[in-house]
Amino acid sequence: MNKISVEVLLQTPAEEQFIELVERKGLGHPDSICDAIADSASLALCHEYKKNFGKILHHNLDKIMLVAGESHAEIGGGAVAQPMRIIFGDRATANYLNKHIDVENIVTNAAKVWLRRHLRFVNPDQHVIFQNEIKMGSPELTELFERVTVGANDTSAAVGFAPFSQTEKIVFTLENYLNSQTFKLLFPETGEDVKIMGLRRGRDLHLTVAIAFVSSLVLSHDFYFKRKKEIVSHLLQFLEPWQKQFENIKLEINTLDDPERGENGMYLTVLGISADGADSGQVGRGNRANGLITLNRPQSIEAHSGKNPFNHVGKIYSYFANHVAEKIYSEVKGVREVYVHLCSQIGKPIDRPLIASVKLLLMSEIVLDDVKEQVEKIFSVELSKILEFRETLL
């Protein structure tokens, strides 16, 4: 690896830019479902490989797609007319040392476990068709797993940053609350399909929230719109600790709704997710590795979910870059923002990236020479432990 690059970044911090946009796709969003199932399936394979062979074998499951079903939601009821379809794609090792690994069964069971655990109204045996299109990997990529030195599975770049802005913290925290047990006990008619777009204009914050309602639990037209108002009021109370950070916080829910259009003017779903009859999903279209889609920050379009945690830098570097950025920010005084970029070369050791770059926004009284040596040391130490860091991804 070349020397770690450390430089000062001359730009306005995200918190001080006039316009800031932050998005988070929630637990039951079709893209989030695909990401979660991809990771669950990958982890299930990892444990099966380690149990049988003492190590992880070649696989990448980051080509999973959810095809929306067909449903008919109506006040007080509704039904699924055609199930959703989850298509497993890409590559995995099914035969090794004359032993067969039942990849199809393992990934399907992992998906079913996740769906039952996280989506209250989805019965995977009834509401989902599973289609396996996973093939064997190429000999050249599979051979990387046999090397003594761990070689990168791809030439790939990743970026991470720290810290979160107040807007980023709110969007992240709010979605987690909306899908918490506490909130679902208060508002059981809300489904898991949630999406939040946060727009900060100066010190005014505007939150646009989409929440799928479960049609069987919506008792009437008036009930739906009454509960919407109650949810807005409740969430504004929940956000009160952040009020001092902004001059005004405005929150709107399901802005496509139209009271004049009856059931067609309400966000009703049968299963609490739009995928039961409207929206499809795909790995890589959802949240980045830090859980957000941050339009004011540099981002990698790498799909981290479903990639193996042994040597696929698309996953490892995505998480590691954020880890290093957070460590530098928390330990180096005088730093306002940290951006970490990493780029690998396929086949080369993952602890020796092609480039490791740190870009810093510093406080006015700090110059680069004040912090450069400490930043380099932190990065070098963490990079020397990246093989151990992979275990945290399991």
C-alpha positions, 0 to 999 in steps of 0.5 A, a space after each residue: 500500500 502507498 502511504 496513507 493520504 491525509 489532507 484538509 478538505 476545504 468545504 462547508 460542513 454538512 451541518 452548516 450547508 443551507 440545504 441538507 437532504 437525508 433519507 432512510 428506507 425503513 425495515 419493511 421497505 422493499 429495498 430494505 427487505 432485499 438487503 436484510 435477506 441478502 445479509 441473512 442468507 450470506 450469514 447463514 451460508 457463512 455459519 454452514 461453511 464454517 461448521 462443515 469446513 472450518 472456514 468461509 467459502 466463496 459466495 456473493 448474494 448481492 443480486 436478490 430481487 423482490 417482485 411485488 405481489 398483488 393484493 386488494 386492500 380495503 377498510 377492515 379487510 383485504 386479501 393477497 391475490 398473488 404472492 410476492 416473489 423473492 429471486 436469489 441470484 449470483 454465486 455460492 459454493 455448493 460442492 467442496 471436498 466432495 461434500 454438498 451444501 444445500 445452498 437453496 434450502 439454507 438461503 430460503 430458510 434464512 429468508 423465512 426466518 427474517 420475514 417471520 421475525 421482522 414483518 408481523 403480517 407476512 407469512 412466508 409460506 403463504 405470501 412469498 414464492 422463493 426462486 433460486 437462481 444461484 450458480 457456482 462461482 468462477 474458478 478464479 474467484 473461488 481460488 482466492 479463498 484457498 490462498 494463505 494471504 486473503 486477496 480482495 474479491 473485487 476492485 472496489 472503492 468505499 467511503 465513510 464519514 463521521 460524525 452524523 449531522 443533527 438531521 442525519 441523527 433525527 432521520 435515523 432515530 425516527 425510523 427506528 422508533 417507528 418500527 420499534 415495539 413501543 410504537 407498534 403497541 401504540 399504533 398497531 395499525 401501522 406497518 413496517 414499510 416506512 420511509 423518511 425524507 429529511 429536508 433541512 433548509 437553514 434551521 428549518 427541518 421538514 420531515 416527509 414520512 411514508 407509513 403503510 397502514 394495515 387495512 384490516 386494522 383500519 376501522 373506517 375512513 375517519 379512523 385512518 385520518 384521525 390516527 394520522 393526526 394522532 401519529 403526527 402529534 405523537 412524533 412531534 412530541 418524540 422529537 422535542 429533544 431536538 427542537 432546540 437544534 432547529 427553529 422549526 420542525 414540520 412533519 407530514 405523513 402520507 402526503 399522497 392521501 386524499 380524503 375525497 377519494 375514499 379507500 383510493 386516497 389512503 395508504 392501505 396495504 394488506 401486509 403492512 408493506 407496499 411489496 404486497 401489491 405495489 413496489 418491488 425491491 432490489 439489493 443495493 437501492 436502499 440505505 448505505 452501510 451507515 443506515 442512511 442515504 446522505 445526499 450531501 455526503 460522498 457515497 459509494 453505490 456499492 451494494 454491501 448487503 449479501 457480499 461475503 464478509 471474508 474477502 469482498 471489499 464491497 462489504 468490508 471496506 464499506 463498514 470499515 471506512 465508517 468505523 475508521 472515520 468514527 474512531 478518528 473523529 472521536 479520538 483526534 481533537 480539533 476535527 469537525 468532520 472526517 471522510 475516509 476513502 478506500 480502494 482495493 485491487 482484485 487479488 491483492 491483500 485486503 489489508 493493503 488497499 491501493 489507496 487509503 485516504 483521509 480528508 479532514 474538516 478542521 476547526 479554525 485554530 487547527 492546522 494539518 500538522 497538528 493532527 496528521 501524525 495521530 490520524 495516520 497512526 490510528 488508520 495504520 493500527 486499524 488497518 492492521 486489524 482489518 482481518 479481525 474486523 471481518 469477524 464483527 461482520 459475522 
